[in-house]
Amino acid sequence: MVRIGMIGAGFFSQVVHLYAIDKIKQCQIVALAEGREKMCAAVAEQYRIPQIFNTYEAMLSEVKLDAAVISLPRPCLGPATLKCLEAGIPVLSEKPMAQTVKDAKRLVEAATANHIPYYVGLMRRSDAGVMLFKEKLHEWIHEGHYGPIQHVMMHNFCGEYGTAIPAHIPRGEKANARYPAWQTAPDHFPEVFRKDYEYTTNVLVHDLNLLRHVFDQDFKPQAFHVTPGISQAAILASEQFSVSLNVGPAAIGKWDQVLTAYFNKGRLSLHLPSPLARQELAYVEEATAAHTVIHRPDHKTEKWAFEKQIEFFVDALQGKPTPLSTGADSLKDLEMIEALWQHMSL
């Protein structure tokens, strides 16, 4: 039984991480750290968590943990992760791992120096539909029947979750203790673009990580166009093909995130569900001149991506290979983001 300490009891902790951990038999939440006392107590009661703390420093000093799962406001993720790694505790942290390359490197160095497993919660990698897409993609590439990839397109226009919001305990109070925070953008970053940069590290980071994962390669930023507060468009390149990637907070009543690889004689599309849609998995659309086929994972045997992510995390703690994004791998996403902003145009 893996003894997990949960850091943060807010909305995402409740509807995603605590819910998912509670479904997995191989682990148990033994402590919860949250600065809002009433909410912390209520959440702990709901999930039968025996020990609660107002600060994660107190939890780390008083409880023997096998691992920590961290879900805090984005600027606060890095300091909490660093505390855990320095205490010798493996971590699964929400994304982004940090919001600058400089700070992200601190985390990777701490994990490496202390030989501690460290993963970042880019949960799309754990979706059975994503695994299916990656398998079919590489089948098409290696068999060569449909020719080479000509272009890849991806869009992510998700201004709302597009599904019923799960029941959760609202904040309803101010935190008694403020979490330590790191900077939200690189040094000397223009203040006028700071919110747009934070949007990149919150939203585009998912797409960059997923692209690198399914194609098993890195991409070089070529161009980046920002319409402040509205949309962002990136052009990436590999040695074989280019990628056009568009994101924006368009509220259209549904989750709209699709990745499509165009081959010379066909295309493969990955349709991604809302992250809060617990009964949905990604699916693959295969289209050629002869047919169009939809491939879906078996919902009877496959689990919600966040549940699978926790299972993979437990596997990783036991030394088993998983598709999870390590801290060192996730660092590449932030390096790409900072490189994209160096190409930024309005």
Stockholm file with secondary structure:
# STOCKHOLM 1.0

chainA/1-346         MVRIGMIGAGFFSQVVHLYAIDKIKQCQIVALAEGREKMCAAVAEQYRIPQIFNTYEAMLSEVKLDAAVISLPRPCLGPATLKCLEAGIPVLSEKPMAQTVKDAKRLVEAATANHIPYYVGLMRRSDAGVMLFKEKLHEWIHEGHYGPIQHVMMHNFCGEYGTAIPAHIPRGEKANARYPAWQTAPDHFPEVFRKDYEYTTNVLVHDLNLLRHVFDQDFKPQAFHVTPGISQAAILASEQFSVSLNVGPAAIGKWDQVLTAYFNKGRLSLHLPSPLARQELAYVEEATAAHTVIHRPDHKTEKWAFEKQIEFFVDALQGKPTPLSTGADSLKDLEMIEALWQHMSL
#=GR chainA/1-346 SS CEEEEEECCSHHIIIIIIHHHHHCTTEEEEEEECSCHHHHHHHHHHTTCSEEESSHHHHHHHSCCSEEEECCCHHHHHHHHHHHHHTTCCEEECSCSCSSHHHHHHHHHHHHHHTCCEEECCGGGGCHHHHHHHHHHHHHHHHCTTCCEEEEEEEEECSSCCSCCCCCCCCCSCCSSCCCCCCSSCTTCCGGGHHHHHHIIIIIHHHHHHHHHHHTSCCEEEEEEEETTTEEEEEEECSSCEEEEEEECCCCSSCCEEEEEEETTEEEEEEECCTTCTTCCCEEEEECSSCEEEECCCTTTCCCHHHHHHHHHHHHHTTCCCCCEEHHHHHHHHHHHHHHHHTEEC
#=GC SS_cons         CEEEEEECCSHHIIIIIIHHHHHCTTEEEEEEECSCHHHHHHHHHHTTCSEEESSHHHHHHHSCCSEEEECCCHHHHHHHHHHHHHTTCCEEECSCSCSSHHHHHHHHHHHHHHTCCEEECCGGGGCHHHHHHHHHHHHHHHHCTTCCEEEEEEEEECSSCCSCCCCCCCCCSCCSSCCCCCCSSCTTCCGGGHHHHHHIIIIIHHHHHHHHHHHTSCCEEEEEEEETTTEEEEEEECSSCEEEEEEECCCCSSCCEEEEEEETTEEEEEEECCTTCTTCCCEEEEECSSCEEEECCCTTTCCCHHHHHHHHHHHHHTTCCCCCEEHHHHHHHHHHHHHHHHTEEC
//
